[in-house]
Amino acid sequence: MTVKTTESGTIQLKLVRSAICTPQKYRKVVKGLGFTRLNQVIERPNTAAIRGMVKKVPHLVEIVG
C-alpha cells in the first residue's frame, strides 16, 4: 500500500462505503478514525497507528491525494 503524504506529515482519508452492514469491529475502527458521514474527507497524522486502522478497513476507506 502506497501512502500519499502532504508536506506536514498527514494523510487524507475518505469514507467511500457505509459501515452500516459491517461487523461491530469495523464500525469502531471507522468511528475511531473520526468519520461521521459518507464521502467525508478527513486529515490525520501519518502514524503507524492510523495506517494500521486504514489497513483493517480498506474496503470502506480510501486514501486521497
HELIX and SHEET records of a PDB file:
HELIX    1   1 GLN A   24  LEU A   33  1                                  10    
HELIX    2   2 ALA A   48  LYS A   56  1                                   9    
SHEET    1   A 3 VAL A  41  PRO A  45  0                                        
SHEET    2   A 3 THR A  10  LEU A  15 -1                                        
SHEET    3   A 3 VAL A  61  VAL A  64 -1                                        
END                                                                             
